[in-house]
Amino acid sequence: MPQLCELCQREMSALTEHHLIPRQKTKRKGLAPSPTIQICSACHRQIHTLYDNSHLALHLNTLEKLKQDIQLQKFLAWVHKQDPNKRVKIDRKR
């Protein structure tokens, strides 16, 4: 049964769990894992391509903040139009 990506709003057969505060930032401090959102793999890969875990933990730690981020907005507008049955290529930072 298709599920809706919380970021791009595409209906997907499978979603991934994104920790709003990266586990690297909570596990090392002995804290409980942060809340999560259910997003498609394309959105998940794009988030981690654009930003490191420190930036995500400090600045993009809610669904609203992710949706309001300018760089992500451009990607979300584009990916929303893509076929959910095909893997979306994400350009990795070098």
C-alpha positions in Angstrom: 0.0 0.0 0.0 1.5 3.4 -1.0 2.6 5.8 1.7 3.0 9.5 1.4 6.5 11.0 1.8 6.2 13.8 4.5 8.5 16.1 2.5 7.8 15.7 -1.3 4.3 14.4 -0.9 4.8 11.6 -3.4 3.1 8.3 -2.9 5.8 5.7 -2.5 5.8 1.9 -2.0 8.5 2.3 0.8 9.7 5.1 3.0 12.7 5.6 5.2 12.9 6.9 8.7 14.8 10.2 9.1 15.9 11.2 12.6 15.2 14.9 13.0 18.3 15.1 15.2 20.9 12.7 13.7 21.5 9.6 15.8 25.2 10.5 15.8 24.3 13.6 17.9 22.1 11.7 20.4 23.7 8.3 20.8 27.2 9.6 21.7 25.6 11.6 24.5 23.5 8.7 25.8 20.3 10.5 24.8 17.2 8.9 23.5 16.8 9.0 19.7 15.0 12.0 18.4 11.6 12.0 16.8 11.5 10.7 13.2 9.7 11.5 10.0 8.8 9.1 7.2 10.4 10.2 3.9 11.3 8.7 0.5 14.9 7.6 -0.1 15.4 10.4 -2.6 14.5 13.1 -0.1 16.6 11.3 2.6 19.6 11.1 0.3 19.3 14.8 -0.7 19.1 16.0 2.9 22.3 14.2 3.8 24.0 15.3 0.6 23.3 19.0 1.3 23.9 19.1 5.0 26.2 17.5 7.6 24.8 16.1 10.9 25.9 19.2 12.9 23.9 21.5 10.6 20.9 19.2 10.7 20.9 19.0 14.5 21.2 22.7 15.0 19.1 24.2 12.2 16.9 21.6 10.4 15.6 19.6 13.3 11.8 19.8 12.6 9.7 18.9 9.6 8.7 22.5 9.1 12.3 23.7 9.1 13.2 21.1 6.5 10.2 22.2 4.3 11.2 25.9 4.6 14.9 25.4 3.7 15.5 27.2 0.4 17.8 24.5 -1.1 15.4 21.7 -0.1 12.4 23.6 -1.5 14.0 23.7 -5.0 14.7 19.9 -4.8 11.2 19.2 -3.4 9.5 21.1 -6.3 11.6 19.1 -8.8 11.3 15.7 -7.2 7.5 16.0 -6.7 7.2 15.8 -10.5 9.3 12.6 -10.7 8.0 9.1 -11.2 7.8 7.5 -7.7 8.5 4.1 -9.3 12.0 5.1 -10.6 15.1 5.8 -8.5 16.0 9.5 -8.5 19.6 10.2 -9.1 21.1 12.5 -6.4 24.3 14.4 -7.2 26.7 13.7 -4.3 28.9 16.4 -2.9 32.6 15.8 -3.6 
